[in-house]
Amino acid sequence: MGQRPQRGRVYRRCGCSDSNGKQLGPWCPQLAADVKHGKWTYCVDLAPDEGRRRTRRRGGFSSRAEAAREMAAVLDGELRGVYENRRTTVASFLREWLAARKSELAPNTYAGYADCVERDLIPAFGRHRLPDLRPQHIEDWIRAQQEAGRGRVTVYRVMATLRNALNAAVRSWRLRYNPAKYAVPPKPRAAERTCWTPDEAAAFLRHNKEHYADQLTDLFEVMLGTGMRRGEILALHWSDVHLMDRKLYVRRTLAAINNAEIRFGEPKTEASRAWISLSPRAMAALHRQAAIHMATHPQGRLEGLVFPRPDGHPLRPQWLLNQLRKRTAELDLPAIGLHDLRHTAASIMIAENAPIAVISKTLRHTTLAVTINLYGHLLKDSANQAVTALSSALDRADSNQSQQERHASPLRSAA
């Protein structure tokens, strides 16, 4: 029984050139005289692609064995449909992955990924060859971080970033499996957000009107009156406000990268880019800002940002948060963040028994399930009303049926 023919070859070559400047490659005389001269290279013919011959040639290996192992990995990868390049380190792959995703990620999301990669992942795993990374390496790092008292949320975010990156390697046939798939710890349960009651929210808005009556007074009124996100209201332009129709359109959002660089970008989701109806209170706040804006512009036109700084540039999110905290503390209200104003708006709508589908549409969630998952704990009264209505309907039907049977019973007796 004949042996399977060996594919590919391993040889030494160098970068020396002849008198005409042509590289000698594997025919350099010094290769035979000096075993340390040059580097090892492999060359292998792969399966044809659309009828064209494909040859993979890679060099720069320090030993014959290293080149032979890489060639064997190429042939094995061809058989399995995966090519694990042993010269790719985890560090180089992660940076390549980041560069490829930069254009499709929101600025803050990209900054978060880049922070995880440069601060944690590359120092921890960057020296490993990509195919050599094992679940044990990842589990050891997680254990060390937990013993050092690192926050569970931080560890989860770092590992989730690694898992996402390695998933991309598996999808592009650069890894056979994802070593982080089962090593990532469970996602920590998010802390329940603090929401104001209607009385607390009204007291905050009244305090702003009585003691400040400034731009932020109207900004907070619109935020609580629409449930808009922080970045959406800071990026709101007058061209997107339609006062005659009592609507505004969310077209962009503002992000502060590492609380420094300000950028405008696309809304959070496709569903976020939508119309928002305006209540009489929100309308009044926007009319006040429109009057101020027109009075300070010689042309008397509404253009630019709705809530800008005096120089026309966007307000900084951190400054806005500081103002919210300052004014909240003056009333001794529960401390909340800017995004909690959105949750407060949602909780008040739920408390007022607005239909959950309408609330979901107002908040511009992608699906109704997102709204229920976020605010399901606030739907207790609605759930009680639903089962009470169901019980009442069954009681009425049961009572009607009993009355019909009583009226019919004398007739059956007479018969």
Secondary structure, 3 states (H helix, E strand, C coil): CCCCCCCCEEEEEEEEECCCCCEEECCCCHHHHCCCCCEEEEEEEEEEECCEEEEEEEEEECCHHHHHHHHHHHHHHHHHCCCCCCCCEHHHHHHHHHHHHHHHCCHHHHHHHHHHHHHHHHHHHCCCEHHHCCHHHHHHHHHHHHHCCCCHHHHHHHHHHHHHHHHHHHHCCCCCCCCCCCCCCCCCCCCCCCCCCHHHHHHHHHHHHHHCCCHHHHHHHHHHHHCCCHHHHHCCEHHHEECCCCEEECCCEEEEECCCEEEEECCCCCCCCCEEECCHHHHHHHHHHHHHHHHHCCCCCCCCECCECCCCCECCHHHHHHHHHHHHHHHCCCCCCHHHHHHHHHHHHHHCCCCHHHHHHHHCCCCHHHHHHHHHHHCHHHHHHHHHHHHHHHHHHHHHHHHHHHHHHHHHHHC
